[in-house]
């Protein structure tokens, strides 16, 4: 069924990197969700009202809130697909994160209201009438939500959408919630015990749990999370595969919405190479990565002296000092400036974002260690933070 819907309603469905195709995926999935959730909601609210079941009505209201969330997602995909303009030069793709945030908040509010209604049912119990019609509706709901969860999951993975993945998680939780209501109805029919209010609380807790999980997943990209390991590894290997690139460092990746990446990196080249040739190499890499990886990359050129034995020796010995302090540290941009009374060793040290030592303290330790190697050496250290999930090791330090 999922493949049939995708092939029927999405033109060029295989080209998921295309923003127009991606928007169509979002639109179709939202419309499918609206239709399924409205049908389930109306049927549950109807039987819940007729047979006086708070848990069934609560489950129906939950489906209605899901349909409302689908409408929000539909609007979000329409806006996120808009091209960049002078006020938003990076596009509007981050709107998708905001729609997911709204979805999570709506789910939390619905959960709180249903929790209050269920408590009221426990404090003021009313006789619930159970019937075959109610059982059939609940069975259909479980099957429908199970399919919808899988449908959302497949679409979410195809287009890497946090909003649709969140909808999949919400539908999965609805399967458990409706199953609990169904179990409540069957138990009450067999035993005569009224547990409708308690199952309503269980449904409400499932809804709250789902909302919190969705908010957590959405807040990470909004706050700025670590780039995907596979993306970083792909960029590193791709850049280093070009002849003439000695090493890279200071790779920073910014996310402006699903599959919308902008990155900067420093690439080291041999200083004795012709600058125009090196610049042409950098241009080719930027163009290739934009075409093949769909990443807008800007490369800063770092000329490195490789044919001076003394500098190479100092680079190697300084690298050993850095690694002796902590294996997590790496060094780059090494330069030597000689004077009459002393020699400046100028370099950058890369530290993890969560490094537990203060940069000023680390600099003092490095300065002391370099001075111990030779009294004439002065370390001029700049501390850089690593904003990606891997560490590039300078080949000259090995």
N, C-alpha and C positions, 0 to 999 in steps of 0.2 A: 504493500500500500504506500509506504514512504517513497520508494523509488518511482512508483507510478505518479504520485503527486508532483515530485520534483521534475520528472521528465515532461510531464504534461504542461505545467504552469511556469516553468523557469527556462527561458531560452538561454542557450550556451551554459547550461547548469554546471558543466565541468570546469568552466573558467572562474573559479571562486576568488581569484585575486582581483578580478575586475570589480570596481566599486559598484557599478550598475547591477551586475549579477548578484553581488553580495546583498545589495539593498532589496532585490527581488526575493531572495531567500528569506530575508527578515520579514518582508511583507506577507509572503505566502504562509510562513510559519505562524505569524500573528493572526491572520485570518482563520487558519485552521483551528488555532487555539480558541479564538472567540466563538466559533460555531460549536465546537465540542463542549466548551465550558458553559455556554448559555443553555444548551440543551440539557446538560446534566443538572445545572442549577435549578432550572424551572421544574424539572421532574422531581427533584429532592424537596424543594420548598413546597411543592404541591402536596406530596405524600406526607411530608413532615407536618404540614398544617392540618391536613385531613385527619391524621392519626395521632396528633398531639405529641410528636417526638422532637424534643429540643436538639438532640444530637444529630438527627437527620436534617433538620432545618439549618443547624450550624454548619453542617457539611455542605449544604446547598449554598448558603451565604458565602462560604469559603470559595466555592466554584465561581460564584458571581464576582468575587473580588479578583479571581484569576482572570476572568474575562475582561474586567476593567484594566488589569495589568497588561493584558494583550493589546488593548487599545492604546495604552501609553507606549508600549513597545513599537506598535505600528507607527505612531507619530514620531517616535524617536528615530526609527530607521529612515523615515522620509527626510527628517531634518539632517541626520548624520550623512546622508548621501549627497547633500548639497555641495557644490564645488567651493574651493577657497575663494575668499573675497578680500578686499583691502582691509577690512576689520578683523578678519580671521584668516591670515595667510597660510596657516597650517591645516585648514579645512575645518569641518564640523563633526568629525568622527567621534570625538569624546562625548558628544551628546548621548551616545549609546550607553556610556557608563552612568550618566545621570538618570536615564530611564530605568536602568537596573536599580539605582539607588531609590528612586521613587517606588518601584515595585516592592523592594524590601520593606520600606516604611509602611506602605499600604497593608502588606501582609501582617506586620506587627500590630497595627491598629485593629485589624479584623480579629486577630488572635486575642487581643485584650478584651474586646467587646464580647466575643464568644465565651471567654473565660468567666466574665461577669454573669452572662445569661445562664451558664451551666451551674454556677454557684447558687443562683436564684432558684433554679429547678430543684436542686438538692434541698434547699431550705424550705421551699414551698412546693412539695411534690404533687404532681397531677398524674392521673392514670393515663398510661400510654397504650394505644390500641395497635396491635401488631397484625399485619396481614401479608398475604402472599405477594400483593402488589408492591409493598415496601421492600420485601426481600429481593424481588426481581429487579427493581430500580437500583438497589445497592450493588447487586451482582454486575449489572450492566455498567455501573459507574466505575467499579474496580477495573473491569476489562478496558473501558474507554480511557481511563487515566493511565493505565499501564502502557497502552499503545501510544498515548500522547507523550508520555515521558520518554519513550524510546524514540519517537519521532523528533522531539526537541533535541535529544542527545545527538542523534545522527546529524541534524542540521547544524547544531552548535559546534560540533567537531569539524564539519566540512568548512565552515566559514570562520572558525575560531571566535565565536561570539560569547562573551561573558553573560550577556542578557539572556540569550536563548539557553545557555547551559544552566543559568539560574532557574529558568522556567522548567527545565527538565528536572532539576532537583525538587522544585516545588510540587510538580506533578507526581514524582516518586513518593514524596511525603504524603500526598493526598491518597495514594494507594493504601498506605498503612493506616491513615486516618479513617478512610471509608471502611476498610476491613475491620477496624475496631468497632465502628458503628454497626456493621453487619453482625459482628460477634455479639454485640450488646442485644440486638434484636432477637437473635437466635436463642441466647441464654435466657432472656426474659420470657420468650414464648414457651421454652421448655420448663423453666424453674418457677416462673412467676415473680422473680425478684426484679425490682425496678432499679436498674443501674444506668438508665438513660442519662441522667445528669452527670454521673461520674465519667461516662464515656464522652460526654460533651467536653468535660475538662481535658480528657486525654487528647481529643481532637484539637482543642485550643492550644495545648502545649506543643503538639506537633507543628501547628501553624507558626507559633512563636519561634520554635527551633529553626524552622525553615527560613523565616524572616531574618533571624540573626545570622544564619549561615550565608544567605544571599548578600546581606550588608557587608559582611567580612570579605567576601570574594570581590565585591565591587569597590570597596574602599582601598584595597591594595593598589590597583592601577591608578586610582585618583590621587593617592598620596605619593606614588612613585615607588614601584617595586623593582627588585633586581631583574635585569633583562633575562630572557629565557636562555638557559645554558646552550641549547642547540643553536640558537641564533648567533650567540657570541662566538661559539666554536666555528661555525660556518664562516663568519666574517674574518676571524683570525686566519683560518686556513686559506681562505680565498686570497687575502692580501699577501700573505707570506709565500704564496705559490708563484708570484711574479719574480722573475730574475731581476736582481738589482735592489730588492727590498731586503735589508739585513735584519730588521726587527721592527716591531710595533709596540707602542705603549700609549697610555692615556686614552684608551677607547671609552667613549661615553655614548650611550644609546638613549634617546628620548622617544617616548611613546605618545603619539597624538591621536590615539584611537586604535581599535583592532586592526592589525596589519598595516599600521601607518607609522613607519619608523624614520627618524632622522638621527644621524650618528656623526661623530667626529673622532679622529684618531691621529696620532703622530706616527709617521713612518720614517725609519732611519735608512739613509742611503749613503754610499761611499762619497766622501767629500771631494775626492779627486775626479769624480764623474762630471761631465759637462752639465751645468745647471739646466740648460734647455732640454737635454735628454731626460734628466730626472723629472723635470716638470711635466714633460710629455707622458712619462710613465705613470705619474700620479693622476693625470687627466684620464688616461685609459682605464686605470683601476676604478676611479669614481664612476665612470660611464658604464663599465661592465657590471659593477655591483648594483647600480641603479636598475639596469636592464634584467639581470639574472636573479638578484635577491630582493628587488623591490624595496631597497633601502636608500634614502637620500644621504649620501656619505660625503663629508668634507675632510680631506687629508692635509695635515700640516707636514711639511717637508723638514726633516732633521738631518743635516749633513754630519757624518761621523768620520773622524780621521782613523783610518785602519792600517796605514802603512808606516806608522811611527813606532818603532820598537819600545821606546821609553814610555810613551803614552799607553800602549797596549799592556805593558807590564804593570803600570800604575793602575790601569782599569781593572786588571785581573786581581791584583792584591787588594784593592779597595772593595771589589765585589766579594772577596773572601771574608773581609772584615764585616761587611753588611750581613752576610749569611751566618757568620758566627754569632752575631747578636740575636738574630731570629731568622729561621728558615722561611718564614712567611714574607720577608722583605725582599724586594728586587730593586735594582738600580738602573738608571738610564740617563741619557743626556750628559755623559761624562766628558769634561773638558779640563785642560791643564793650562794655567796661566803662571808663567815663571817670573819671579822678581829677583832683585839682588840679594835680599835677605830671607825670602821665603817663597814657597810655591803654593798657589791656590789650587786645590782639587775641587772643582765645581761639578755637582751632580744632583740629580733628583732621586728620592727614595719613595717607592710606592708602598703604601700600607693598606691593609684591609679597612673597610668603612667602620667596622666595629672593633678596631684595634684598641686594646685596653691601656696602652701607655700614651701619655700626653706627648704631642709632637715636639714640644720644647724640650722635654726630658730625653726623648729619643735623639734629638739633634746633639745634645750635650754628650750623650754616650758615644755617638759616632765621632764627634770631634775629638774626644779623649782617646778613642781607639786609634784614630788616624795619627794623632800627635805622638802616640806611643810608638807607632811604626817608624816615624822620622820627625824629629823636632822642627824641621823646616817646613813640614806639610801643614797647611791650614785647610780644613774641610769647610766648604761653603755649600750647605745642604738646603734643598727645598723639599718639603714633604708633600707628596701627592697622595690622594685617596683613590683606591681602586673602586670604580663604580660598576664593574661587571663581575660575573661569577667565576672568572678564571684568572690565572696569573701568567703573564708572558715572561719567560726567563731569557734574559739577554744572552745570546750565544757567546759573547766575549767573556762572560763570567764563569763559563763552564771549564 
